[in-house]
Amino acid sequence: MMADTRDKSRIRALHVGPGWGQRGGIASVLEELKGLSDTFDDRGVSLQFAETHDFGSITGAFRFFVFDVPGFVRKLCSGAEIVHLHVSIKSSFYRKFLLFLFARLFRARVVLQVHSGNFDGFVRSSTRLASVATRAFLRRSNALVAVSNSIANALIELGAERSRVHVIANTASAAQRACATVGRNDRAKSTNGPGIIFTGRLVETKGVGDLLEAAALLKAQGLNFHLTVAGSGDLERWSREVERLNICDRVSFPGWIAGEQKLEHYQSADIFCMPSHFEAFGIATLEAMFGGLPIVGTAVGGFFDLVDQGNSGLLVEPSNPIQLADALGTLLADPTLCDQMGRNSRERAYRSFTCIVVVDGYVDMYEQMVKETR
């Protein structure tokens, strides 16, 4: 029988979340972690990844049970001692709960990381089954990760033990690297007036409708600006809304942008706006901060961690186009204030949200978990 030559001092963590070409916040987090694998390795942590299909179709559900579950079990059997489940709401929650049961069956340590800004609302409005599953998740997981203090507080209110809840932010490594040598004075200037940019899913809960209404108010006030609404979603619906509001000359929809193209859009913009109704953290917001943009967001979730109100950006009530227009108008009317907030935003990102800060948070948590149970 061959001897086990694995380094017993290394921590082996299996991260589980959406893959197979899916887009969205959790998929972006997993891509970030994959890119940081060498940094984790240098700290004595080996990362593995298990991707899951969405339940959005019969084909997706079939592939989850036929391919994803057996693949997850194989990786469990290969020596993963920590299973790190990245969880949102609805089908994401139920998929990860099933894998959580397998992980407990194999006596693996479990980390539950919550990425939804409306997780508590989902739990409270769901069936009794979801309520029972949530309690099991919270009580039987060895550690819980909240991507913001707001999420941490929600988990504790749902019954999580405070000492097991860790606040670890998300990262934006590509933006951090690309913007490290670019100052706000190096920005490309738009020929269409001051630029406002939104990047994300084009859905109501991201505040797209609120942003378009705010743009109509700004136009009525005679302010010069151009709004870029970048992302995937029901473009036909939002294009009709732009026509209804008579702001076709002020709004463009470039579609989904990523990588260098996204950073180029940030460099040609003056203000980043994300008027979400719920926001667990805000990776796109952090990217914009690294790019030196002042943030106009909503007073919910992760924005409280990301934005220093009145110093690096402005937060308004969600679902309030009038307040949103006032905040955007304040920055459009005062380029000096806009520039200063942009510099403060960039400094805040490089001070508190760099990759090394996030890696340290994960490694410290893993080491604590292993020390308690080895």
DOGU-921541 format. One line per field, with one value per residue (C-alpha): residue number from 1; residue in one letter; x negated, y, z. Coordinates in nm, 2 decimals. Example, Ala and Ser with C-alpha at 12.3 -4.5 7.8 and 13.67 -1.06 7.14 Angstrom:
DOGU-921541
pos	1_2
code	A_S
east	-1.23_-1.37
north	-0.45_-0.11
up	0.78_0.71
END
This chain:
DOGU-921541
pos	1_2_3_4_5_6_7_8_9_10_11_12_13_14_15_16_17_18_19_20_21_22_23_24_25_26_27_28_29_30_31_32_33_34_35_36_37_38_39_40_41_42_43_44_45_46_47_48_49_50_51_52_53_54_55_56_57_58_59_60_61_62_63_64_65_66_67_68_69_70_71_72_73_74_75_76_77_78_79_80_81_82_83_84_85_86_87_88_89_90_91_92_93_94_95_96_97_98_99_100_101_102_103_104_105_106_107_108_109_110_111_112_113_114_115_116_117_118_119_120_121_122_123_124_125_126_127_128_129_130_131_132_133_134_135_136_137_138_139_140_141_142_143_144_145_146_147_148_149_150_151_152_153_154_155_156_157_158_159_160_161_162_163_164_165_166_167_168_169_170_171_172_173_174_175_176_177_178_179_180_181_182_183_184_185_186_187_188_189_190_191_192_193_194_195_196_197_198_199_200_201_202_203_204_205_206_207_208_209_210_211_212_213_214_215_216_217_218_219_220_221_222_223_224_225_226_227_228_229_230_231_232_233_234_235_236_237_238_239_240_241_242_243_244_245_246_247_248_249_250_251_252_253_254_255_256_257_258_259_260_261_262_263_264_265_266_267_268_269_270_271_272_273_274_275_276_277_278_279_280_281_282_283_284_285_286_287_288_289_290_291_292_293_294_295_296_297_298_299_300_301_302_303_304_305_306_307_308_309_310_311_312_313_314_315_316_317_318_319_320_321_322_323_324_325_326_327_328_329_330_331_332_333_334_335_336_337_338_339_340_341_342_343_344_345_346_347_348_349_350_351_352_353_354_355_356_357_358_359_360_361_362_363_364_365_366_367_368_369_370_371_372_373_374
code	M_M_A_D_T_R_D_K_S_R_I_R_A_L_H_V_G_P_G_W_G_Q_R_G_G_I_A_S_V_L_E_E_L_K_G_L_S_D_T_F_D_D_R_G_V_S_L_Q_F_A_E_T_H_D_F_G_S_I_T_G_A_F_R_F_F_V_F_D_V_P_G_F_V_R_K_L_C_S_G_A_E_I_V_H_L_H_V_S_I_K_S_S_F_Y_R_K_F_L_L_F_L_F_A_R_L_F_R_A_R_V_V_L_Q_V_H_S_G_N_F_D_G_F_V_R_S_S_T_R_L_A_S_V_A_T_R_A_F_L_R_R_S_N_A_L_V_A_V_S_N_S_I_A_N_A_L_I_E_L_G_A_E_R_S_R_V_H_V_I_A_N_T_A_S_A_A_Q_R_A_C_A_T_V_G_R_N_D_R_A_K_S_T_N_G_P_G_I_I_F_T_G_R_L_V_E_T_K_G_V_G_D_L_L_E_A_A_A_L_L_K_A_Q_G_L_N_F_H_L_T_V_A_G_S_G_D_L_E_R_W_S_R_E_V_E_R_L_N_I_C_D_R_V_S_F_P_G_W_I_A_G_E_Q_K_L_E_H_Y_Q_S_A_D_I_F_C_M_P_S_H_F_E_A_F_G_I_A_T_L_E_A_M_F_G_G_L_P_I_V_G_T_A_V_G_G_F_F_D_L_V_D_Q_G_N_S_G_L_L_V_E_P_S_N_P_I_Q_L_A_D_A_L_G_T_L_L_A_D_P_T_L_C_D_Q_M_G_R_N_S_R_E_R_A_Y_R_S_F_T_C_I_V_V_V_D_G_Y_V_D_M_Y_E_Q_M_V_K_E_T_R
east	0.00_-0.14_-0.21_-0.01_-0.27_-0.05_-0.17_0.03_-0.05_0.13_0.50_0.71_1.02_1.28_1.48_1.82_2.03_2.16_1.95_1.99_1.99_2.24_2.22_2.30_2.15_2.06_1.91_1.70_1.58_1.48_1.28_1.11_1.02_0.89_0.66_0.53_0.46_0.08_0.11_0.31_0.06_-0.22_-0.03_0.01_0.37_0.44_0.76_0.98_1.31_1.63_1.86_2.24_2.50_2.81_3.15_3.30_3.38_3.45_3.11_2.93_3.10_3.01_2.65_2.63_2.74_2.56_2.23_2.19_2.29_2.07_1.78_1.82_1.81_1.50_1.32_1.44_1.29_0.96_0.88_1.06_1.08_1.28_1.58_1.64_2.00_2.08_2.46_2.72_3.10_3.36_3.21_2.85_2.95_3.11_2.82_2.57_2.78_2.77_2.40_2.37_2.54_2.28_2.00_2.13_2.17_1.80_1.71_1.56_1.55_1.79_1.78_2.10_2.04_2.35_2.35_2.71_2.81_3.16_3.08_3.27_3.57_3.55_3.54_3.83_4.05_3.97_4.13_4.08_3.83_3.61_3.64_3.53_3.25_3.13_3.11_2.91_2.68_2.61_2.57_2.38_2.14_1.79_1.77_1.98_1.85_2.04_1.91_2.02_2.11_2.47_2.48_2.30_2.57_2.84_2.69_2.66_3.02_3.11_2.94_2.57_2.33_2.14_1.80_1.82_1.92_1.63_1.66_1.44_1.49_1.47_1.18_1.13_0.78_0.78_0.90_0.65_0.36_0.47_0.54_0.24_0.04_0.32_0.42_0.74_0.57_0.49_0.85_0.98_1.23_1.57_1.68_2.05_2.02_1.95_2.00_2.21_2.17_2.37_2.24_2.44_2.75_3.02_3.29_3.53_3.36_3.04_3.23_3.20_3.55_3.47_3.15_3.33_3.59_3.31_3.15_3.48_3.49_3.12_3.20_3.50_3.27_3.05_2.75_2.50_2.41_2.41_2.53_2.38_2.59_2.37_2.48_2.70_3.08_3.40_3.25_3.57_3.76_3.51_3.48_3.85_3.83_3.55_3.78_4.07_3.86_3.73_3.36_3.24_2.98_2.84_2.82_2.63_2.65_2.31_2.42_2.22_1.86_1.58_1.20_1.01_1.33_1.49_1.18_1.17_1.53_1.44_1.15_1.37_1.64_1.67_1.92_2.02_2.38_2.53_2.88_2.94_3.24_3.02_2.65_2.45_2.11_2.07_1.78_1.85_1.85_1.51_1.38_1.50_1.33_1.00_1.06_1.09_1.46_1.68_1.97_2.34_2.52_2.80_2.79_2.81_2.59_2.23_2.24_2.20_1.86_1.75_1.85_1.75_2.06_1.99_1.62_1.58_1.94_2.30_2.57_2.94_3.25_3.32_3.61_3.59_3.51_3.55_3.27_3.07_3.09_3.00_2.68_2.58_2.66_2.44_2.14_2.22_2.24_1.92_1.63_1.38_1.59_1.63_1.26_1.18_1.44_1.29_0.94_1.08_1.27_0.94_0.75_1.01_1.00_0.63_0.63_0.90_0.99_0.68_0.63_0.38_0.62_0.89_0.65_0.53_0.89_0.96_0.63_0.67_1.02_0.91_0.62_0.85_1.09_0.82_0.66_0.99_1.07_0.74
north	0.00_0.34_0.59_0.92_1.18_1.48_1.76_1.71_2.07_2.22_2.32_2.19_2.40_2.31_2.62_2.54_2.78_2.86_2.78_2.65_3.00_3.15_3.52_3.72_3.81_3.47_3.35_3.66_3.59_3.23_3.36_3.61_3.32_3.11_3.39_3.42_3.04_3.10_3.36_3.11_2.84_3.06_3.09_2.71_2.68_2.47_2.57_2.34_2.43_2.25_2.42_2.38_2.42_2.64_2.50_2.74_2.47_2.09_2.05_2.24_2.04_1.72_1.82_1.92_1.58_1.37_1.56_1.82_1.61_1.31_1.55_1.72_1.38_1.27_1.59_1.53_1.19_1.32_1.49_1.83_1.90_2.23_2.27_2.64_2.68_3.01_3.07_3.31_3.27_3.05_2.76_2.85_2.80_2.46_2.33_2.42_2.27_1.93_1.96_2.07_1.74_1.54_1.74_1.67_1.30_1.29_1.48_1.77_2.11_2.35_2.72_2.89_3.22_3.43_3.66_3.78_4.12_3.99_3.65_3.73_3.84_3.51_3.30_3.48_3.46_3.10_2.77_2.59_2.36_2.66_2.77_2.43_2.41_2.76_2.68_2.36_2.56_2.83_2.59_2.31_2.51_2.54_2.90_3.16_3.43_3.75_3.98_4.29_4.39_4.42_4.06_3.95_4.13_3.96_3.61_3.68_3.79_3.46_3.26_3.23_3.23_3.56_3.41_3.20_3.48_3.64_3.95_3.91_4.14_4.05_4.14_4.31_4.20_4.30_4.65_4.67_4.58_4.78_5.10_5.09_5.32_5.53_5.85_6.04_6.31_6.04_5.98_5.99_6.27_6.20_6.42_6.38_6.57_6.43_6.05_5.84_5.47_5.17_4.81_4.51_4.30_4.50_4.41_4.61_4.52_4.68_5.01_5.05_5.20_5.44_5.54_5.61_5.82_6.01_6.07_6.22_6.46_6.56_6.64_6.84_7.05_7.13_6.94_6.81_6.44_6.10_5.78_5.44_5.14_4.84_4.48_4.20_4.17_4.28_4.55_4.58_4.67_4.93_5.08_5.14_5.31_5.54_5.63_5.69_5.92_6.10_6.05_5.86_6.13_6.08_5.70_5.42_5.04_4.88_4.54_4.32_4.45_4.28_4.29_4.57_4.69_4.75_4.93_5.15_5.25_5.34_5.55_5.75_5.81_6.06_5.90_5.54_5.48_5.16_5.23_4.87_4.78_4.51_4.48_4.22_4.38_4.53_4.40_4.65_4.93_4.82_4.81_5.17_5.27_5.13_5.33_5.65_5.71_5.87_5.64_5.72_5.43_5.33_5.31_4.93_4.64_4.65_5.02_5.11_4.93_5.05_5.42_5.68_5.90_6.25_6.17_5.91_5.91_5.97_5.72_5.77_5.59_5.29_5.33_5.71_5.86_6.22_6.17_5.98_6.27_6.52_6.32_6.29_6.65_6.76_6.59_6.70_7.06_7.06_6.90_6.98_6.79_6.51_6.48_6.49_6.22_6.01_6.04_5.95_5.66_5.52_5.57_5.38_5.09_5.05_5.09_4.85_4.62_4.49_4.12_4.06_4.19_3.95_3.65_3.72_3.70_3.36_3.21_3.33_3.17_2.84_2.82_2.88_2.62_2.35_2.44_2.38_2.05_1.87
up	0.00_-0.10_0.17_0.18_0.08_0.12_0.34_0.66_0.77_0.47_0.48_0.19_0.13_-0.13_-0.25_-0.40_-0.61_-0.96_-1.26_-1.61_-1.76_-1.52_-1.45_-1.13_-0.80_-0.66_-0.99_-0.99_-0.63_-0.73_-1.02_-0.79_-0.55_-0.84_-0.94_-0.58_-0.55_-0.55_-0.27_-0.06_-0.14_-0.01_0.31_0.35_0.21_-0.10_-0.28_-0.49_-0.66_-0.73_-0.98_-0.98_-1.25_-1.20_-1.14_-1.38_-1.63_-1.63_-1.81_-1.54_-1.26_-1.44_-1.48_-1.11_-0.99_-1.25_-1.27_-0.99_-0.69_-0.79_-0.87_-0.53_-0.35_-0.54_-0.43_-0.07_-0.08_-0.22_0.11_0.13_0.50_0.47_0.25_0.18_0.05_-0.13_-0.08_-0.21_-0.20_-0.37_-0.57_-0.47_-0.11_-0.17_-0.39_-0.12_0.16_-0.02_-0.05_0.31_0.41_0.21_0.37_0.72_0.63_0.53_0.86_0.67_0.84_0.67_0.60_0.50_0.31_0.25_-0.06_-0.07_0.07_0.12_0.28_0.60_0.40_0.19_0.51_0.68_0.38_0.29_0.37_0.70_0.51_0.44_0.80_0.93_0.67_0.76_1.13_1.05_0.82_1.09_1.38_1.22_1.01_1.17_1.06_0.87_0.64_0.58_0.31_0.50_0.85_0.75_0.65_0.97_1.18_0.98_1.03_1.41_1.42_1.25_1.52_1.42_1.71_1.70_1.77_1.45_1.22_1.02_0.81_0.50_0.21_-0.16_-0.38_-0.72_-0.80_-1.17_-1.10_-0.80_-1.03_-1.33_-1.14_-0.91_-1.14_-1.28_-1.10_-1.12_-1.33_-1.59_-1.67_-2.03_-2.07_-2.23_-2.52_-2.41_-2.08_-1.73_-1.73_-1.49_-1.51_-1.38_-1.42_-1.31_-1.39_-1.55_-1.30_-1.09_-0.76_-0.89_-0.91_-1.29_-1.31_-1.03_-1.21_-1.53_-1.35_-1.18_-1.52_-1.65_-1.35_-1.41_-1.78_-1.68_-1.45_-1.75_-1.63_-1.88_-1.85_-2.02_-1.84_-1.94_-1.82_-1.87_-1.81_-1.92_-1.88_-2.05_-2.28_-2.47_-2.15_-2.04_-2.39_-2.39_-2.05_-2.18_-2.47_-2.24_-2.02_-2.33_-2.24_-2.54_-2.60_-2.25_-2.21_-2.37_-2.32_-2.42_-2.29_-2.06_-2.01_-1.83_-1.80_-1.97_-2.14_-1.80_-1.67_-1.98_-1.91_-1.55_-1.67_-1.90_-1.64_-1.36_-1.12_-1.04_-0.95_-0.80_-0.66_-0.55_-0.33_-0.17_-0.18_0.02_-0.08_-0.43_-0.63_-0.92_-0.66_-0.53_-0.89_-0.94_-0.62_-0.73_-1.05_-0.85_-0.89_-0.63_-0.54_-0.54_-0.39_-0.15_0.23_0.24_0.30_0.19_0.10_0.46_0.46_0.12_0.12_0.37_0.35_0.24_0.20_-0.07_-0.19_-0.12_0.00_-0.05_0.04_-0.19_-0.44_-0.42_-0.77_-0.63_-0.37_-0.63_-0.87_-0.59_-0.50_-0.87_-0.93_-0.64_-0.79_-1.15_-1.04_-0.84_-1.03_-0.75_-0.50_-0.75_-0.80_-0.42_-0.35_-0.62_-0.47_-0.13_-0.28_-0.43_-0.11_0.08_-0.16_-0.14_0.24_0.33_0.04_-0.12_-0.20_0.08_0.34_0.21_0.19_0.54_0.66_0.50_0.61_0.97_0.98_0.83_1.07_1.36_1.24_1.20_1.53_1.71_1.55_1.45
END
